[in-house]
Amino acid sequence: MEKNADQNYRKIIHIDMDAFYASVEQRDNPEYRGKPLVVGGLPEGRGGVVATASYEARKFGIRSAMPSKKALQLCPAALFVRPRFAAYKEVSQKIREIFSRYTDLIEPLSLDEAYLDVTNDKLNIGSAIEIAQQIKQAIKDELQLTASAGVSINKFVAKIASDINKPDGLKFIGPSTIEAFMEKLPVEKFFGVGKVTAQKMKNMGLHTGEDLKKLSEDDLSKHFGKAGRFYYLIVRGIDNREVQPHRETKSLAAEDTFAYDLTTIEEMEAELDKIAATVCNRLQNYQLKGRTITLKIKYSDFKQITRNQSYPVGVNDLETVCVTAKKLLAATQPEDKKIRLLGISLSNFGEIVAKQREEKPTDQLKLFPF
């Protein structure tokens, strides 16, 4: 990114709540404080999936989307509680009210994180760093919770920045330091690069942003498809996406690319259980029900198919999603086939979260002072 004194920049903040579900539970239930707490499916029976874990539990290696049975193995003393989505949604709305004191350009990504464009803030504070500090303090004072913030000139870098000093962190990455920062960043830290892609990069000798930067856009596109162009731009600190308030939710999905090809029905169904749990958590986060369930399958030869089933009314319960996904899988006659990716999505919602805002073209605006 060339340095230019006349360059106009946006002021973008990414706010990410710290272990949100677990933190709300620990706030509301003193007996959980200071203890390894897992919010999600219980490990008994067929077992569930971890939605989030307290920082005390994360010290044992427990992570989101991990099977609850594995979490229990890692930490036998862990406490398991089911999610209370209504409570989390109520807290999320209060957090959103705090954001709205400073800007109307708020793009929620989930109940616990959002982008804010504070290029022109309501209170004329002018400094994105000061606004991020005030927001963090308001969340702490009013809700007894902590949040981490990333501040930069675009969404991608702000999101990475918010994860650097967790929990209760604040990180600013300015325009003059973005490229150097991206060059040193390990490829697995790039938002959107999963384990499989990261391993592919490492197998190619690509370990950091600096390594990625040595490849041309064509080379990156050849190896990584459409994402290649994104990697080419972002390693140079370029991300022109606007903060989009009131995004219209048309579908919710989750998928996983596996470290090895699945070859048995049992393996495939076990993975579908995990993916379905992730999708259903997201549906319940947004209080949405979808009438169409779609199964996505990618085989070892990269051939991809989708199969779907629609219902007269919307659904978001785990049992229906699991059963339907497995029926769709069975209809593809998966015996003796090698599957490298499975995904589940729900669409045709009964109600949309919010109407799409009227878009007006905007130029990049001045960021300084931060």
Protein Blocks (a to p, Z undefined) as FASTA:
>chain_A
ZZdfkbccddddddddehkllmmmmmmmmklgopacdedddfehjbpadfbdcfklmmno
paehiafklmmmmmmmbccddddfklmmmmmmmmmmmmmmmoccdcdfbfkbccddfkba
fklnopaklmmmmmmmmmmmmnopacdddddfbfklmmmmmmmmpghiacdddfklmmmm
mmmpcfklpghiafklmmmmmmnopabfklmmmpcfklmmmmnommlmmmmmmmnopafb
dcdehiacfbdcdddddfbdcfbfklmmmmmmmmmmmmmmmmmmnopacfbdcdddddfk
opacddddddfbdcfbfklmmmmmmmmmmmnopghiacfbdcdddehifbdfbacddddd
dddddfbdZZ
